[in-house]
Amino acid sequence: MRLDNCPESVREQLQEQLRREAEALETETRLFEDLEFQQLEQQSRVEEERELASQGLLLSQAELLRSISKRKERLVVLDSQAGQIRAQAVQESERLARDKNSSLQLLQKEKEKLTVLERRYHSLTGGRPFPKTTSTLKESALLAQNGTSSLPRNLAATLQDIESKRQLALQQKGQQVIEEQRRRLAELKQKAAAEAQCQWDALHWASPFLAGPAGFPLLVHHSILHHLPAGAGRERGDEAEHAYDTLSLESSDSMETSISAGGHSACSPDMSSAGGLDVGKIEEMEKMLKEAHAEKSRLMESREVELRRQALEEERRRREQVERRLQSESARRQQLVEKEVKMREKQFSQARPLTRYLPIRKEDFDLKTHIESSGHGVDTCLHVVLSSKVCRGYLVKMGGKIKSWRKRWFVFDRLKRTLSYYVDKHETKLKGVIYFQAIEEVYYDHLRSAAKSPNPALTFCVKTHDRLYYMVAPSAEAMRIWMDVIVTGAEGYTQFMN
């Protein structure tokens, strides 16, 4: 019903009602606008928080990737060091084995020499044990102290056994000599006592004939009695008393001394001859042992010099091999660098872009099915919204003039045949458009040519006729999806289609 056809009173009421409804509608409109503005502010705030969180996650991910790369490098270094240590251990074990074999050979030679010396000694001495002199004892003590450090264990034990046998033989020899001397001394004492008894008996029986004036018997040596005349005893009767005393005290000592001296002189030729023979043999054996020790020390010194010479020769050969290897490696690297420089000098248009697909112009093309058939998990990637004709999602783009990185909402539309990017996901403020005919190549930024990229590992490039766009995806899966999506619209890529 129109207001013109209504009566005046009804018209005023209707106008008043219409005015109230208009005011209420205006109030509700303002309220709705306020709520909508609050909702937009809340969404923008949430979006900013999400962006900050994603940036923090990207930074933490980059830090983790850097730490992983550092640890991998450290692991490679440790592996190389372990390989070097193992090689050194193998070389050291081989060297020790060679030293052991040479030491065993030297020990066998020394044993053979010792056997020859023992046979010669037994042939010279008639099988008697080997006595030791003071100098030999000192040398054996020094060998016993230092043998374990300078000689092998078997040789040291053999020398100690020989020294102990020599000491035992020397003790037995000394005991035999002492017992022999004691026995001879006892026999001489018995002879002296018997001779003294005979002299005493002779003097006792001769006392009646040699009595003095005072009636004291005279004790005179039997040899003197044989030389005295018959009247001599009477003439020298006064001297007989003193002669008795001197004879009784001095004659026994003198006789025992003379007898013992005579006994010693009687047995001394045998002992001196035997001792001289033993001393000569001992000196000869000591001389032979000294010559053997000198020969052994000379052989050890020559062996040590030979080992040092071999080690130096081996080190020199190893250094020459390393130098030749380094020279060949440097030459090969120089060739590779020159080859790389020659390849870079060629035209970049001849290089095939790093993409897997050619542009597709079919009208019934299903973008989502194509991406899923390529092996991408579209449903699990939350950073990309993909349908049969449109792909949407956030990407961080580098500016053309200021070179600053901004987060933009990208829309790949196959119906409009454009790649557009907006300020946010509401798609109200358009920032730029890339037409399919201008897109030439889509490839991963493997050269890391993007300046100050927030994440170089997730940076890819979109090349057009007049500009090169650098974009950073929020994840690796999103980057692969975007690259395969954009390349389906790279209609400017007609160079290799034939």
C-alpha positions in Angstrom: 0.0 0.0 0.0 1.4 3.4 -1.0 1.5 6.3 1.4 -0.2 8.7 -1.1 -3.4 6.6 -1.1 -3.6 6.5 2.7 -5.5 9.0 4.8 -3.6 11.8 6.6 -3.8 10.3 10.1 -2.7 6.8 8.9 0.0 8.4 6.8 1.6 10.1 9.8 1.5 7.0 11.8 3.1 5.0 9.0 5.7 7.7 8.5 6.5 7.7 12.2 6.7 3.9 12.2 8.9 4.0 9.1 11.2 6.6 10.8 11.6 4.4 13.9 12.3 1.4 11.8 14.9 3.4 9.8 16.5 4.5 13.1 16.6 0.9 14.4 18.0 -0.3 11.1 20.7 2.3 11.2 21.5 1.4 14.8 21.7 -2.3 13.9 23.8 -1.4 10.9 26.3 0.6 13.0 26.3 -2.3 15.5 27.0 -4.8 12.8 29.7 -2.6 11.4 31.3 -2.3 14.8 31.1 -6.1 15.3 32.5 -6.6 11.8 35.4 -4.2 12.5 36.1 -5.9 15.8 36.1 -9.3 14.0 38.4 -8.0 11.4 40.7 -6.6 14.0 40.7 -9.9 15.9 41.4 -11.8 12.7 44.3 -9.5 11.8 45.6 -9.8 15.4 45.4 -13.6 15.2 47.0 -13.5 11.8 49.8 -11.3 13.1 50.3 -13.7 16.1 50.3 -16.6 13.7 52.8 -14.9 11.5 55.0 -14.2 14.4 54.7 -17.8 15.6 55.5 -19.0 12.1 58.5 -16.7 11.9 59.7 -18.0 15.3 59.2 -21.6 14.1 61.1 -20.8 10.9 63.9 -19.3 12.9 64.1 -22.2 15.3 63.9 -24.6 12.3 66.8 -22.8 10.7 68.8 -22.9 13.9 68.1 -26.6 14.2 69.1 -27.2 10.6 72.4 -25.2 11.2 73.1 -27.2 14.3 72.4 -30.5 12.4 74.7 -29.4 9.6 77.4 -28.5 12.1 77.0 -31.8 13.9 77.2 -33.7 10.6 80.4 -31.8 9.7 81.7 -32.7 13.1 80.7 -36.3 12.6 82.5 -36.4 9.3 85.6 -34.9 10.9 85.4 -37.5 13.7 85.0 -40.3 11.2 88.0 -39.2 9.3 90.0 -38.9 12.5 88.9 -42.4 13.6 90.0 -43.7 10.2 93.4 -42.1 10.6 93.7 -43.5 14.1 92.8 -47.0 12.9 95.3 -46.7 10.1 98.0 -45.6 12.5 97.1 -48.4 14.9 97.4 -50.9 12.1 100.8 -49.5 11.0 102.0 -49.5 14.7 100.9 -53.1 15.1 102.7 -54.1 11.9 105.8 -52.3 13.1 105.7 -54.0 16.5 105.3 -57.3 14.8 108.3 -56.7 12.6 110.3 -55.6 15.7 109.2 -58.7 17.5 110.3 -61.0 14.6 113.6 -59.3 14.4 114.1 -59.5 18.2 113.3 -63.2 18.1 115.7 -63.7 15.3 118.4 -61.8 17.2 117.6 -63.8 20.3 118.0 -67.1 18.4 121.3 -65.9 17.0 122.5 -65.0 20.5 121.3 -68.4 21.8 123.3 -70.1 19.1 126.3 -68.1 20.0 125.9 -68.9 23.7 125.6 -72.6 22.8 128.8 -72.4 20.8 130.5 -70.6 23.7 129.3 -73.2 26.2 130.6 -76.0 24.0 133.9 -74.3 23.6 134.1 -73.7 27.4 133.3 -77.3 28.2 135.8 -78.5 25.7 138.5 -76.3 27.3 137.6 -77.0 30.9 136.7 -80.6 30.6 133.1 -80.2 31.7 133.8 -78.2 34.8 131.4 -75.4 35.9 132.2 -71.8 35.1 133.6 -69.7 38.0 133.1 -66.0 38.1 135.4 -63.2 39.1 134.5 -60.0 40.9 134.2 -58.0 37.6 131.9 -60.7 36.2 129.8 -60.7 39.3 129.4 -56.9 39.0 128.5 -57.2 35.3 126.0 -59.9 36.1 124.4 -57.7 38.8 124.2 -54.8 36.4 122.6 -57.1 33.8 120.2 -58.4 36.4 119.2 -54.9 37.2 119.0 -53.6 33.6 118.2 -56.8 31.7 114.5 -56.6 31.8 114.5 -53.1 30.2 117.1 -53.7 27.5 116.7 -57.4 26.6 113.8 -59.7 26.0 112.4 -61.6 28.9 113.6 -65.0 27.6 117.2 -63.8 27.2 117.2 -62.1 30.6 115.9 -65.3 32.2 118.6 -67.4 30.4 121.3 -65.0 31.6 120.0 -65.0 35.2 120.0 -68.8 35.1 123.6 -68.9 33.9 124.7 -66.4 36.6 123.0 -68.5 39.3 124.7 -71.7 38.1 128.0 -69.9 38.0 127.5 -68.6 41.6 126.6 -72.1 42.8 129.6 -73.6 41.0 131.9 -70.9 42.6 130.5 -71.7 46.1 131.1 -75.4 45.6 134.6 -74.8 44.3 135.4 -72.6 47.3 134.0 -75.1 49.7 136.2 -77.8 48.1 139.3 -75.7 48.3 138.6 -74.8 52.0 138.0 -78.4 53.0 141.2 -79.5 51.1 143.3 -76.8 52.9 141.8 -77.8 56.3 142.6 -81.5 55.7 146.2 -80.7 54.7 146.6 -78.5 57.8 145.4 -81.2 60.1 147.8 -83.7 58.5 150.7 -81.3 58.9 149.7 -80.7 62.6 149.7 -84.5 63.2 153.1 -84.8 61.5 154.5 -82.0 63.6 153.2 -83.5 66.8 154.7 -86.9 65.9 158.1 -85.3 65.1 158.0 -83.3 68.3 157.3 -86.4 70.3 160.2 -88.2 68.7 162.5 -85.3 69.5 161.2 -85.3 73.1 161.9 -89.0 73.5 165.4 -88.7 72.0 166.2 -85.8 74.4 164.7 -87.8 77.3 166.9 -90.8 76.6 170.0 -88.7 76.1 169.7 -86.8 79.4 172.0 -89.2 81.6 174.9 -88.6 79.3 174.4 -84.8 79.2 173.9 -84.1 82.9 175.5 -80.9 84.3 177.3 -80.2 87.6 174.1 -79.2 89.3 172.3 -82.3 88.1 169.9 -80.6 85.7 169.3 -82.4 82.4 170.1 -80.6 79.2 167.6 -80.6 76.4 169.4 -80.2 73.2 168.1 -80.6 69.6 169.0 -84.0 68.2 170.8 -82.4 65.3 173.1 -80.5 67.7 173.8 -83.8 69.6 175.1 -85.4 66.5 177.6 -82.6 65.9 178.9 -82.0 69.5 182.1 -83.8 70.7 182.1 -85.9 73.9 183.5 -83.2 76.2 181.4 -80.4 74.9 178.6 -81.1 77.3 180.8 -80.6 80.4 182.4 -77.5 79.1 179.1 -75.8 78.3 177.1 -77.0 81.3 176.2 -73.5 82.4 174.5 -72.8 79.1 172.4 -76.0 79.2 169.8 -74.5 81.6 169.0 -71.6 79.2 169.1 -74.0 76.3 166.4 -76.1 77.8 164.1 -73.1 78.2 164.7 -71.8 74.7 164.3 -75.2 73.1 161.1 -76.0 75.0 159.5 -72.7 73.9 160.9 -71.9 70.5 161.6 -75.3 68.9 158.1 -76.4 68.7 156.9 -73.2 67.1 159.8 -73.1 64.7 159.4 -76.8 63.8 155.6 -76.4 63.3 156.2 -73.3 61.2 158.8 -75.0 59.1 156.7 -78.1 58.7 153.7 -76.1 57.8 155.7 -74.0 55.4 157.2 -77.2 54.0 153.7 -78.6 53.6 152.5 -75.5 51.9 155.6 -75.6 49.7 154.9 -79.2 49.0 151.3 -78.7 47.9 151.7 -75.2 46.4 152.9 -76.3 43.0 149.7 -78.4 42.3 147.4 -75.6 43.6 149.3 -72.8 41.8 149.3 -74.8 38.5 145.6 -75.6 38.8 144.8 -72.0 39.8 146.8 -70.6 36.9 145.0 -72.9 34.5 141.6 -71.9 35.9 142.5 -68.2 35.9 143.7 -68.4 32.2 140.5 -70.1 31.2 138.4 -67.6 33.2 140.2 -64.7 31.5 139.7 -66.3 28.1 135.9 -66.8 28.8 135.6 -63.3 30.1 137.3 -62.0 27.0 134.9 -64.0 24.8 131.9 -62.8 26.7 133.0 -59.2 26.4 133.5 -59.7 22.6 130.0 -61.3 22.4 128.5 -58.3 24.3 130.3 -55.9 22.1 129.1 -57.7 19.0 125.6 -57.8 20.3 125.6 -54.0 21.1 127.0 -53.3 17.6 124.3 -55.4 16.0 121.6 -53.7 18.0 122.9 -50.2 17.1 123.1 -51.2 13.4 119.6 -52.6 13.6 118.3 -49.4 15.2 120.0 -47.3 12.5 118.5 -49.5 9.8 115.0 -49.2 11.3 115.4 -45.4 11.5 116.5 -45.3 7.9 113.6 -47.5 6.8 111.1 -45.3 8.8 112.6 -42.1 7.2 112.4 -43.7 3.7 108.8 -44.8 4.3 107.9 -41.3 5.6 109.5 -39.8 2.5 107.6 -42.1 0.2 104.4 -41.3 2.0 105.0 -37.6 1.7 105.7 -37.9 -2.0 102.5 -39.9 -2.6 100.5 -37.3 -0.7 102.1 -34.5 -2.7 101.4 -36.3 -6.0 97.8 -36.9 -4.8 97.4 -33.2 -3.9 98.9 -32.1 -7.2 96.5 -34.4 -9.1 93.6 -33.2 -7.0 94.4 -29.6 -7.5 94.8 -30.1 -11.2 91.4 -31.9 -11.4 89.7 -29.1 -9.3 91.3 -26.5 -11.6 89.9 -28.4 -14.6 86.5 -28.6 -13.0 86.6 -24.8 -12.1 87.6 -24.0 -15.7 84.8 -26.2 -17.1 82.3 -24.6 -14.7 83.4 -21.1 -15.7 83.0 -22.1 -19.4 79.5 -23.4 -18.7 78.5 -20.2 -16.9 79.8 -18.2 -19.8 77.2 -19.8 -22.1 73.8 -18.3 -22.5 71.5 -19.1 -19.6 68.6 -19.6 -22.1 70.2 -22.9 -23.1 70.0 -24.4 -19.6 66.9 -26.4 -18.9 64.9 -25.1 -15.9 64.5 -27.2 -12.8 60.9 -28.1 -13.3 59.1 -31.4 -13.9 56.2 -30.4 -16.0 55.3 -28.3 -19.1 52.5 -25.7 -19.1 49.0 -27.2 -19.5 46.3 -25.3 -21.5 43.5 -27.8 -21.5 40.1 -26.3 -20.3 39.0 -29.5 -18.5 42.3 -29.7 -16.6 41.8 -30.6 -12.9 44.6 -29.0 -10.9 44.0 -30.8 -7.6 43.9 -34.2 -9.3 47.1 -33.4 -11.2 48.9 -32.3 -8.0 47.8 -35.4 -6.0 48.8 -37.7 -8.9 52.3 -36.1 -8.7 52.7 -37.5 -5.2 51.9 -34.5 -3.0 49.8 -34.8 0.1 47.4 -31.9 -0.4 45.1 -32.8 2.4 47.9 -33.0 5.0 49.5 -29.6 3.9 47.6 -26.9 5.9 49.5 -24.0 4.2 47.8 -24.5 0.8 44.1 -24.4 -0.2 43.8 -26.3 -3.5 40.7 -26.9 -5.7 40.3 -28.1 -9.3 40.9 -24.6 -10.7 42.4 -22.4 -7.9 45.3 -22.6 -5.4 45.5 -20.2 -2.5 48.0 -19.7 0.3 50.5 -17.5 2.1 54.0 -16.9 0.7 56.7 -14.5 1.7 57.7 -12.4 -1.3 60.7 -10.1 -1.8 59.9 -6.6 -3.1 61.0 -5.4 -6.5 62.6 -2.1 -5.5 63.1 -2.0 -1.8 64.1 -5.7 -1.5 62.1 -6.2 1.7 60.3 -9.4 2.5 56.6 -9.2 2.9 54.0 -11.9 3.6 51.3 -11.9 0.8 48.2 -14.0 0.1 48.7 -15.6 -3.4 45.9 -16.8 -5.6 46.6 -19.0 -8.6 43.5 -18.9 -10.8 43.3 -21.0 -14.0 40.0 -19.4 -15.0 41.4 -15.9 -15.0 44.8 -17.3 -16.0 46.6 -15.1 -13.5 48.8 -15.4 -10.4 47.6 -12.6 -8.1 48.8 -11.6 -4.6 47.0 -9.6 -1.9 47.7 -8.0 1.4 45.7 -10.7 3.3 43.4 -13.6 2.7 40.3 -11.4 2.3 41.5 -10.6 -1.2 40.3 -7.0 -1.0 43.6 -5.1 -1.6 45.3 -6.3 -4.7 49.1 -5.8 -4.7 50.1 -7.3 -8.0 49.2 -9.7 -10.9 51.4 -12.1 -12.9 49.8 -13.3 -16.1 50.4 -16.9 -17.3 51.8 -15.6 -20.6 54.6 -13.8 -18.7 55.7 -16.8 -16.6 58.8 -18.4 -18.1 60.4 -20.6 -15.5 59.8 -21.9 -12.0 62.8 -23.4 -10.1 64.3 -23.8 -6.7 66.9 -21.2 -5.6 69.8 -23.6 -5.4 72.4 -20.9 -5.8 71.0 -19.0 -2.8 70.8 -15.8 -4.8 68.0 -14.3 -2.8 69.3 -11.5 -0.6 68.6 -11.9 3.1 66.1 -14.7 2.6 64.2 -15.6 5.8 64.7 -19.3 4.9 67.0 -20.1 2.0 66.1 -23.7 2.1 62.4 -22.9 1.2 63.1 -20.2 -1.4 62.0 -20.7 -5.0 62.0 -18.4 -8.0 59.3 -17.4 -10.6 60.9 -15.9 -13.7 58.9 -13.6 -16.0 59.7 -11.5 -19.0 60.5 -8.4 -17.0 61.2 -9.6 -13.5 62.4 -12.4 -11.2 60.2 -13.1 -8.2 61.7 -14.6 -5.0 59.2 -16.4 -2.8 59.6 -18.4 0.5 57.1 -21.1 1.3 56.1 -21.9 4.9 57.1 -25.5 4.5 59.0 -27.8 2.1 55.8 -29.6 1.1 54.1 -26.3 0.4 57.0 -25.1 -1.7 56.9 -28.3 -3.8 53.1 -27.9 -4.3 53.4 -24.2 -5.3 56.2 -24.9 -7.8 54.2 -27.7 -9.5 51.1 -25.6 -9.5 52.7 -22.5 -11.0 54.6 -24.4 -13.7 51.2 -25.6 -15.1 50.5 -22.0 -16.0 54.0 -21.1 -17.2 52.8 -20.3 -20.7 55.8 -18.0 -21.4 57.9 -21.2 -21.3 57.7 -22.0 -25.0 61.4 -22.4 -25.7 61.7 -26.2 -25.3 58.1 -27.2 -26.2 59.2 -28.2 -29.7 
